Amino acid sequence: MAHHAKTPATVIERPGEASFREVTLTPKREDTVVCRTLMSAISTGTDMKTYHGMQHPEQCYYPLVPGYENMGVVVEEGSYAPGFKKGDRVMINECRKYLDCCAAWGGGTLLVHKDSDNAGGAGDPLCRIPDNVTDEQAVLAYLFCVSLKGVQRLGLTGDFNGSVLVFGAGMNGIGAAQIIRLQSPNATVVIAEPHPYRREIARRYADYVITPDDAGLKQLEEITGGRKADKIIECSGNPAVPGMLYRFIKDGGWKDDDEPGHIHLNGDYPEKLLFDHYHRWFVKNVNLSMTCAMKWSGKGQVLQWISEGKLDTSHLPCEIWPAGKAREAFAYQSRKGMECFKILFDWREL
């Protein structure tokens, strides 16, 4: 009987129960690169929806290895990642196959086999981490890559001087707000966030922070001179939000030279999106787009911006837990909800 390598892993056994135990890696192939995780993270959006049993069964099943935010070092070279050498510090991100459980996104194992069989997706390739980017920053970089892909779809230009409303002040929304400022320095950036703790975090990254309700809508109208937002990027992942965004987007598109508003959906939604009555949307003439995950090329760009000090993670309150405390960490994140911004797992002592 063939011997298959096992590795310690964060596992969601069933909804509401996480553990830290061994899983079985796929066999090494001719092109396999082996990486060792140094740090990973809990996604307060996707991973917690998985923990709460909110993912659809055609997407994943239990038990599974969650996570997609992980970084580490190359320990064995392979042709899947030509040019990468043993000891290189890299963004690892995603392994889509294990032999005895669902990989889901597979970012929660100590050892990772990356090859064309189990990691062939568009967001999977390794990316070398600049020396002045910390392990913690390299973990956080992944969700900023998701933000970048969404912001690119908004079509912002360097001379854009309108308003952009960001819904949600999690990692995705905070990243979007910063990247909007990089793309369009004259834009007015507004973040809408219901939770007071996250609103305080958001104030460091936006010109204005509002609540996503009638009071916030009135404030947005004051900020924009009654115009409302020129563009909206929805980053909350709350399925109740997209269907009411017509309230916050400008009117437009009635004349040939009148550019309509643009709403981009950049969240991970576990349920059906229900839009308000069509006549309320119909008169907005709005452009509506959406993206999933990230482009692999975004990793290098985001790491470069962090290296140059153009993307700031210093004001993001992250809690660092030992990877072996996965069970307790997931339960804690579930209990704290929006009051816990981000949990990072430290694998360096294993």
Secondary structure, DSSP 8 states (H G I E B T S, - for coil): -----EEEEEEEEETTEEEEEEEEB----TT-EEEEEEEEEE-TTHHHHHHTT-S-TTT--SSB-----EEEEEEE--TTSTT--TT-EEE------BSSSB-TT---BSEEEESTTT--STT-S-EE--TTS-HHHHHHHHHHHHHHHHHHHTT--TT--SEEEEE--SHHHHHHHHHHHHH-TT-EEEEE-S-HHHHHHHTTT-SEEE-SSHHHHHHHHHHTTT--BSEEEE-S--TTSGGGGGGTB----SSTT----EEEE-S--SS------HHHHHTT--EEEE--S--THHHHHHHHHHHTTSS--TTS-EEEEEGGGHHHHHHHHHHHGGG--EEEEE-TT-
